[in-house]
Every structure is written in structure tokens, then in C-alpha cells.
Amino acid sequence: MVSIDDFVDRIKANCRAKGVSAAKMLADLNLNKDLLNSAKKRNTLPSAENIIKISGYIGILIDWLLTGEGEMKKSTSEQEYESVILQPGQSELIEYYD
């Protein structure tokens, strides 16, 4: 089972490591500024779509965000491939047709 508190803490810690606040990340992604606090309060995860956005923004694998286990980051070559090939909105299309 996923600990919501740990999930939110991992996001906030990785935002700090990236040099941005969680509030800045949420604003950059056009997400509700209370998303993380609401998740903790309700003890529910944000939507899959929002988790994907957050994961991409901070460059951390979704599995690690959820569990804290396994690889934390994508390899540099995977990050470079995605940033070169995919434009905003295209990853959702790929997932839809995958």
C-alpha cells in the first residue's frame, strides 16, 4: 500500500533538490496549489494524469515516487530522448494509443 504522506514528502524533497518549491512546481504544471495538501488530508493519491505530470517535471520515476523503492531517476539517455522527441501533450497521445 502506498503511504500518501511518504509520497508527498518524496515529491517535496525532490522539488527542493531541483531548486524549486512544490508550490512553484504546481503552478508551472497548472495544477491546484493545494493538490499535495489535499492528497494528505483526504489520504488519496492525485489522479494518474497529475502524478505523470509531477514525475516528468521533477524527473523521478513514478514507481519510486509511489513506493520509494527501485530506481529513482530515469537514465540520462531516456531523459534526453524524451526531451528531444516529445513535445508538450505528445506523451499523453502516445499513452492513449499505446
SETORTOR-798864 format. One record per residue (C-alpha): y, x, z; residue in three letters; residue number from 1. Coordinates in steps of 0.25 Angstrom, whole numbers, always signed. Layout:
N
- Y,X,Z,Ala,NUM $
...
//
This chain:
98
- +0,+0,+0,Met,1 $
- +14,+5,-3,Val,2 $
- +23,+7,+8,Ser,3 $
- +37,+1,+4,Ile,4 $
- +44,+10,+14,Asp,5 $
- +38,+23,+9,Asp,6 $
- +40,+18,-6,Phe,7 $
- +55,+16,-3,Val,8 $
- +56,+29,+5,Asp,9 $
- +50,+37,-7,Arg,10 $
- +60,+31,-17,Ile,11 $
- +72,+34,-8,Lys,12 $
- +67,+48,-5,Ala,13 $
- +65,+51,-20,Asn,14 $
- +79,+46,-23,Cys,15 $
- +84,+55,-13,Arg,16 $
- +76,+67,-19,Ala,17 $
- +82,+63,-32,Lys,18 $
- +96,+63,-26,Gly,19 $
- +99,+48,-27,Val,20 $
- +99,+37,-17,Ser,21 $
- +90,+25,-18,Ala,22 $
- +102,+16,-20,Ala,23 $
- +106,+25,-32,Lys,24 $
- +93,+24,-38,Met,25 $
- +92,+9,-36,Leu,26 $
- +106,+8,-43,Ala,27 $
- +102,+17,-54,Asp,28 $
- +90,+8,-57,Leu,29 $
- +98,-5,-56,Asn,30 $
- +89,-9,-44,Leu,31 $
- +93,-17,-32,Asn,32 $
- +99,-8,-22,Lys,33 $
- +91,-14,-11,Asp,34 $
- +77,-13,-18,Leu,35 $
- +71,-2,-9,Leu,36 $
- +76,-8,+4,Asn,37 $
- +71,-22,-1,Ser,38 $
- +58,-16,-4,Ala,39 $
- +57,-10,+10,Lys,40 $
- +62,-23,+17,Lys,41 $
- +52,-32,+9,Arg,42 $
- +41,-22,+9,Asn,43 $
- +39,-23,-6,Thr,44 $
- +40,-14,-18,Leu,45 $
- +51,-15,-28,Pro,46 $
- +46,-20,-42,Ser,47 $
- +37,-11,-50,Ala,48 $
- +49,-10,-60,Glu,49 $
- +58,-5,-49,Asn,50 $
- +48,+5,-44,Ile,51 $
- +47,+10,-58,Ile,52 $
- +62,+12,-59,Lys,53 $
- +63,+19,-46,Ile,54 $
- +51,+28,-49,Ser,55 $
- +57,+32,-62,Gly,56 $
- +71,+34,-56,Tyr,57 $
- +66,+44,-45,Ile,58 $
- +55,+50,-53,Gly,59 $
- +44,+47,-44,Ile,60 $
- +31,+41,-48,Leu,61 $
- +28,+26,-44,Ile,62 $
- +15,+29,-37,Asp,63 $
- +22,+39,-28,Trp,64 $
- +33,+30,-25,Leu,65 $
- +23,+19,-20,Leu,66 $
- +13,+28,-13,Thr,67 $
- +19,+41,-10,Gly,68 $
- +6,+47,-16,Glu,69 $
- +3,+55,-28,Gly,70 $
- +13,+62,-38,Glu,71 $
- +27,+59,-34,Met,72 $
- +34,+62,-47,Lys,73 $
- +31,+62,-62,Lys,74 $
- +29,+75,-68,Ser,75 $
- +42,+81,-75,Thr,76 $
- +36,+79,-89,Ser,77 $
- +33,+64,-86,Glu,78 $
- +47,+62,-81,Gln,79 $
- +53,+69,-93,Glu,80 $
- +44,+61,-103,Tyr,81 $
- +49,+48,-97,Glu,82 $
- +63,+52,-97,Ser,83 $
- +63,+57,-111,Val,84 $
- +55,+46,-117,Ile,85 $
- +58,+33,-109,Leu,86 $
- +72,+27,-109,Gln,87 $
- +76,+17,-99,Pro,88 $
- +68,+4,-100,Gly,89 $
- +57,+10,-108,Gln,90 $
- +47,+13,-97,Ser,91 $
- +47,-2,-94,Glu,92 $
- +43,-5,-108,Leu,93 $
- +32,+5,-108,Ile,94 $
- +26,+0,-95,Glu,95 $
- +27,-14,-101,Tyr,96 $
- +19,-10,-113,Tyr,97 $
- +10,+0,-107,Asp,98 $
//
